[in-house]
């Protein structure tokens, strides 16, 4: 949770949510995201990661509880005003749209009557795609496509990024590239980031980790405190071993599950 010195931008209080005709999927969940926080959202498939991000972005409405953005109920914001404050990037990206990189990135301006200080060219430069501005989205590599959508969210100018599996289906090089980019943007622009992910070892790179199972938070805090053998086993139903190097760094091994 955010401290008094780091007030919550986005606060979910006692949130519950059910999909049509089903039992509760999110159960009395509470979370506060502070200014400049870099949070990894970790859990097995079907644990509620995507649903939590959609509730936080306003794409889904809770059946009970409150979602507050800068101290105001999220539901009271007009869509365009909300888009200036929160940018949500879904896990599945539509790469069949017949747009160039520049055209897609430019869509980030839709909330504004008067364009913000940042330009399309600035956003492209931030993600290293200036030389691809006139390329079709379908002609890009997987990592370049992800960076294109991130550039669009940057042009949108929101101070809070909710990213659903942005590293999915990327090879290691592009995963590292995107992590470096997002961390750099957080450091330079004090953007808050909540990122859903699968890789437990990548989660070790975050300042704060939120571990979720069956729509409930198992723990939130520093990776060293949350990514324990016991909690990981509970969340993923696999046995793991945490291996620490002499300099204090750690990685998580699950090789013993194959024997």
C-alpha positions as CSV (number, residue, x, y, z in Angstrom):
1,X,0.0,0.0,0.0
2,X,1.1,3.6,-0.6
3,X,2.4,5.5,2.4
4,X,1.3,8.9,3.5
5,X,4.4,10.4,1.9
6,X,3.5,8.8,-1.4
7,X,-0.3,9.3,-1.8
8,X,-2.4,7.0,-3.9
9,X,-3.0,8.0,-7.5
10,X,-5.3,4.9,-8.0
11,X,-7.0,3.3,-5.0
12,X,-9.2,0.2,-5.1
13,X,-11.1,-0.3,-1.9
14,X,-12.8,-3.6,-1.0
15,X,-13.4,-4.4,-4.7
16,X,-15.5,-7.4,-5.7
17,X,-16.3,-8.4,-9.2
18,X,-18.2,-11.2,-10.9
19,X,-18.5,-12.1,-14.6
20,X,-22.1,-12.5,-15.9
21,X,-23.7,-15.5,-14.2
22,X,-20.6,-16.5,-12.3
23,X,-19.4,-16.6,-8.7
24,X,-17.3,-13.7,-7.5
25,X,-14.0,-13.5,-9.4
26,X,-12.4,-10.7,-7.5
27,X,-13.0,-10.8,-3.7
28,X,-12.8,-7.7,-1.4
29,X,-9.5,-6.6,-3.0
30,X,-7.8,-3.4,-1.8
31,X,-4.8,-1.7,-3.4
32,X,-3.2,1.7,-3.6
33,X,-0.8,2.8,-6.3
34,X,1.4,5.7,-5.3
35,X,3.3,8.3,-7.4
36,X,6.3,6.8,-9.2
37,X,5.7,3.3,-8.0
38,X,6.9,0.4,-10.2
39,X,4.7,-2.6,-9.3
40,X,4.9,-6.1,-10.8
41,X,1.6,-8.0,-10.8
42,X,2.2,-11.7,-10.6
43,X,0.0,-14.7,-10.5
44,X,-1.0,-17.9,-12.4
45,X,-3.3,-17.8,-15.4
46,X,-6.9,-17.1,-14.3
47,X,-5.7,-15.5,-11.0
48,X,-7.4,-12.2,-11.8
49,X,-4.4,-10.1,-13.0
50,X,-6.1,-8.9,-16.2
51,X,-9.5,-8.3,-14.5
52,X,-7.8,-6.2,-11.8
53,X,-6.1,-4.0,-14.4
54,X,-9.4,-3.6,-16.3
55,X,-11.2,-2.6,-13.0
56,X,-8.4,-0.1,-12.4
57,X,-8.7,1.4,-15.9
58,X,-12.5,1.6,-15.8
59,X,-13.1,-0.9,-18.5
60,X,-14.9,-3.1,-16.0
61,X,-17.1,-1.9,-13.2
62,X,-16.9,-3.5,-9.8
63,X,-20.0,-5.1,-8.3
64,X,-19.1,-3.6,-4.9
65,X,-16.3,-1.4,-3.5
66,X,-14.8,1.8,-4.8
67,X,-12.2,2.8,-7.4
68,X,-10.7,6.2,-6.8
69,X,-8.5,8.2,-9.2
70,X,-6.7,11.1,-7.6
71,X,-9.3,11.1,-4.8
72,X,-12.3,11.1,-7.1
73,X,-14.5,8.2,-8.0
74,X,-13.3,6.8,-11.3
75,X,-16.8,6.5,-12.7
76,X,-17.2,10.3,-12.4
77,X,-14.5,11.0,-15.0
78,X,-15.5,11.5,-18.7
79,X,-13.6,9.0,-20.9
80,X,-11.3,11.6,-22.4
81,X,-10.4,13.1,-19.0
82,X,-9.7,9.6,-17.6
83,X,-7.5,8.8,-20.6
84,X,-5.3,11.8,-19.8
85,X,-4.6,10.2,-16.4
86,X,-4.6,6.4,-17.0
87,X,-3.2,4.5,-19.9
88,X,-4.2,0.8,-20.2
89,X,-2.3,-1.5,-22.6
90,X,-4.1,-4.8,-23.1
91,X,-2.3,-8.1,-23.5
92,X,-3.7,-8.8,-27.0
93,X,-2.8,-6.1,-29.5
94,X,-4.5,-5.7,-32.8
95,X,-1.7,-5.8,-35.4
96,X,-4.0,-6.2,-38.4
97,X,-5.0,-2.5,-38.5
98,X,-3.7,-0.9,-41.7
99,X,-1.8,1.9,-40.0
100,X,1.7,3.1,-40.1
101,X,3.7,3.5,-36.9
102,X,3.2,7.2,-36.9
103,X,-0.5,7.0,-37.5
104,X,-1.0,4.5,-34.6
105,X,1.1,6.5,-32.2
106,X,-0.8,9.7,-33.1
107,X,-4.0,8.1,-31.8
108,X,-2.7,8.8,-28.4
109,X,-3.7,12.4,-28.9
110,X,-7.4,11.6,-29.0
111,X,-8.2,12.9,-25.4
112,X,-6.9,16.4,-26.3
113,X,-8.4,19.4,-28.0
114,X,-5.1,21.2,-27.5
115,X,-2.1,18.9,-28.1
116,X,0.2,18.3,-25.1
117,X,3.8,19.4,-25.1
118,X,5.1,16.0,-26.2
119,X,4.8,15.3,-29.9
120,X,4.4,12.1,-32.0
121,X,8.1,12.5,-33.0
122,X,9.1,12.8,-29.3
123,X,7.2,9.6,-28.4
124,X,8.8,7.7,-31.3
125,X,12.2,8.9,-30.3
126,X,11.6,7.8,-26.7
127,X,11.0,4.2,-27.8
128,X,13.7,4.2,-30.5
129,X,11.3,4.0,-33.4
130,X,12.0,7.2,-35.3
131,X,13.4,5.3,-38.2
132,X,10.3,3.1,-38.4
133,X,7.7,6.0,-38.4
134,X,6.4,5.3,-41.9
135,X,6.5,1.5,-41.6
136,X,3.3,-0.5,-41.5
137,X,2.6,-2.1,-38.1
138,X,2.4,-5.5,-39.8
139,X,6.0,-5.2,-41.0
140,X,7.5,-4.7,-37.5
141,X,9.0,-7.3,-35.2
142,X,7.2,-8.3,-32.1
143,X,9.3,-6.0,-29.9
144,X,8.8,-3.1,-32.3
145,X,5.1,-3.5,-32.2
146,X,5.0,-3.5,-28.4
147,X,7.2,-0.3,-28.4
148,X,4.8,1.3,-30.9
149,X,1.8,0.8,-28.6
150,X,3.9,2.0,-25.6
151,X,4.7,5.2,-27.6
152,X,1.0,5.7,-28.2
153,X,0.4,5.5,-24.4
154,X,3.3,8.0,-23.8
155,X,1.8,10.5,-26.2
156,X,-1.5,10.0,-24.3
157,X,0.5,11.6,-21.5
158,X,-1.0,9.6,-18.6
159,X,0.9,9.5,-15.3
160,X,-0.2,5.9,-14.6
161,X,0.4,3.0,-16.9
162,X,-1.5,-0.3,-16.5
163,X,0.3,-2.8,-18.7
164,X,-1.2,-6.3,-19.2
165,X,1.6,-8.8,-20.0
166,X,3.6,-6.4,-22.3
167,X,6.5,-8.9,-22.3
168,X,4.2,-11.8,-23.6
169,X,5.5,-13.6,-26.7
170,X,8.7,-11.6,-26.9
171,X,12.1,-13.1,-26.9
172,X,14.6,-12.3,-24.2
173,X,16.2,-9.4,-26.0
174,X,13.0,-7.6,-26.4
175,X,11.8,-8.3,-22.9
176,X,15.0,-6.7,-21.6
177,X,14.6,-3.8,-24.0
178,X,11.1,-3.1,-22.9
179,X,11.9,-3.4,-19.2
180,X,14.7,-0.9,-19.6
181,X,12.5,1.5,-21.5
182,X,9.6,1.4,-19.0
183,X,12.0,1.8,-16.1
184,X,13.7,4.7,-17.8
185,X,10.4,6.4,-18.4
186,X,9.4,5.9,-14.8
187,X,12.7,7.4,-13.6
188,X,12.7,10.4,-16.0
189,X,9.0,11.3,-15.9
190,X,7.9,9.9,-12.5
191,X,5.3,7.7,-14.1
192,X,3.6,5.0,-12.0
193,X,3.5,1.6,-13.5
194,X,1.6,-1.6,-12.7
195,X,2.7,-4.4,-15.0
196,X,1.2,-7.9,-15.1
197,X,3.7,-10.6,-15.9
198,X,4.3,-14.3,-15.7
199,X,8.1,-14.6,-15.2
200,X,8.9,-14.8,-11.5
201,X,12.6,-13.9,-12.1
202,X,11.6,-10.8,-14.0
203,X,9.4,-9.9,-11.0
204,X,12.6,-9.7,-8.9
205,X,13.5,-6.6,-10.9
206,X,10.5,-4.6,-9.5
207,X,10.6,-2.4,-6.4
208,X,7.2,-3.8,-5.3
209,X,5.5,-7.1,-6.2
210,X,1.8,-7.9,-5.8
211,X,1.1,-11.7,-5.8
212,X,-2.5,-12.7,-6.5
213,X,-4.4,-16.0,-6.5
214,X,-8.2,-16.6,-7.2
215,X,-8.9,-12.9,-7.2
216,X,-7.3,-12.3,-3.8
217,X,-4.0,-10.7,-2.9
218,X,-1.6,-13.1,-1.2
219,X,0.9,-10.4,-0.5
220,X,2.3,-7.1,-1.6
221,X,5.7,-5.6,-0.8
222,X,9.4,-5.9,-1.7
223,X,10.2,-8.9,-3.9
224,X,12.4,-10.3,-1.1
225,X,9.5,-10.4,1.3
226,X,6.8,-11.6,-1.1
227,X,8.6,-13.9,-3.5
228,X,9.3,-16.6,-0.9
229,X,9.3,-20.3,-1.6
230,X,6.1,-20.7,0.4
231,X,4.0,-18.0,-1.3
232,X,5.2,-18.9,-4.8
233,X,4.2,-22.5,-4.2
234,X,0.8,-21.3,-3.0
235,X,0.3,-19.0,-5.9
236,X,1.5,-21.3,-8.7
237,X,1.1,-24.8,-7.2
238,X,4.7,-25.7,-8.0
239,X,7.8,-26.3,-5.8
240,X,10.5,-23.7,-6.2
241,X,13.9,-23.0,-4.7
242,X,15.3,-19.5,-4.2
243,X,19.1,-19.5,-4.9
244,X,21.0,-16.5,-3.7
245,X,24.5,-15.4,-4.9
246,X,27.2,-14.2,-2.5
247,X,26.5,-10.5,-3.6
248,X,22.9,-10.9,-2.4
249,X,21.2,-11.3,-5.8
250,X,18.7,-14.1,-6.2
251,X,17.0,-16.2,-8.8
252,X,14.1,-18.7,-8.6
253,X,14.6,-22.2,-9.8
254,X,11.8,-24.7,-10.5
255,X,13.9,-27.4,-12.2
256,X,13.0,-29.9,-9.5
257,X,9.5,-30.1,-10.9
258,X,10.8,-31.9,-14.0
259,X,12.3,-34.8,-12.2
